[in-house]
Amino acid sequence: MQGERDSPQPEQGGDPVTVDYSEPTAGRLRNHPAPDISTETFPSSRRGAIAIRMTLWLGFGVIFGLAPVIVNSLRSGMSAEGLNLTHVLGNGELFIVGAVIAGSAIGELVAAFVEQDFSSKPTTFKVFAIVAGVGTLLLLLANTAGYMVESDPQTVRDASVGFFITTLFPTGAIIGMVARS
């Protein structure tokens, strides 16, 4: 056939692999179809599901959420005065990031209770989910109020760092709880 070439025999023996070079994506293997990943159960364990969900949350939710603060830190670090965290965090940006992360976790919790059946979960799980949800809601309100309060930049810096770190614990717990295996 036009556009096809047989590759050399595989080292272990077996059939030659036919590659169709006339396709728009040259190099598709005809004798080796792509696996159907839509039917595979991934991850296969609850622990794996939690690990993947937490990694995605930390990478996309927290780190990307901190992108404006990170860029501002780099800009401050390259200035003549050097890195000044009071200048970087003194306007309350961490309050905003903390409120957004908290709001997202509350949304995840509500969605999980709508989509999943938690009737088989132990009572301690349900109580912990409620406590984490209420705590996260309070931290959302506290971060919002912290951003609105006028204070000196050093106080704003210190308070926003404390609120941000505190916000990560219940939101991370919620993300782990709603992970499905």
Residue pairs with C-beta under 8 A, 6 or more apart in sequence:
2 22
3 20
3 21
3 22
3 23
4 18
4 19
4 20
4 21
4 22
5 18
5 19
5 21
6 16
6 17
6 18
7 16
7 17
7 18
7 19
8 16
9 16
10 16
10 17
15 31
17 29
17 31
17 32
18 29
18 30
18 31
19 26
19 27
19 28
19 29
19 30
20 26
20 28
20 30
21 27
42 48
43 49
43 51
43 52
43 181
44 181
45 181
46 179
46 181
48 181
49 179
49 180
49 181
50 176
50 179
52 179
53 175
53 176
53 178
53 179
54 172
54 175
54 176
54 179
57 171
57 172
57 175
58 172
61 101
61 104
61 175
62 101
62 168
65 97
65 100
65 101
66 97
68 93
68 97
69 88
69 89
69 93
69 94
69 97
72 88
72 93
73 83
73 85
73 88
76 82
76 83
76 84
76 87
76 88
77 83
85 157
86 153
86 154
86 157
87 153
88 157
89 153
89 156
89 157
89 160
89 161
90 152
90 153
90 154
90 156
90 157
91 153
91 156
92 146
92 147
92 156
92 160
93 160
94 160
94 161
94 163
94 164
95 143
95 144
95 146
95 147
95 156
95 160
95 163
95 164
96 143
96 147
97 164
98 139
98 143
98 160
98 163
98 164
98 167
99 140
99 143
99 144
99 147
101 167
101 168
101 171
102 136
102 137
102 139
102 140
102 143
102 167
102 171
103 140
104 171
105 136
105 170
105 171
105 174
105 175
106 133
106 136
106 137
106 140
106 174
108 174
108 175
108 178
109 129
109 132
109 133
109 136
109 174
109 177
109 178
111 178
112 118
112 177
112 178
113 129
116 178
116 180
118 125
118 126
118 129
125 177
128 173
128 177
129 174
129 177
132 170
132 173
132 174
132 177
133 174
135 170
136 167
136 170
136 171
136 174
139 163
139 166
139 167
139 170
139 171
142 163
143 163
143 164
143 167
146 156
146 159
146 160
146 163
149 156
151 159
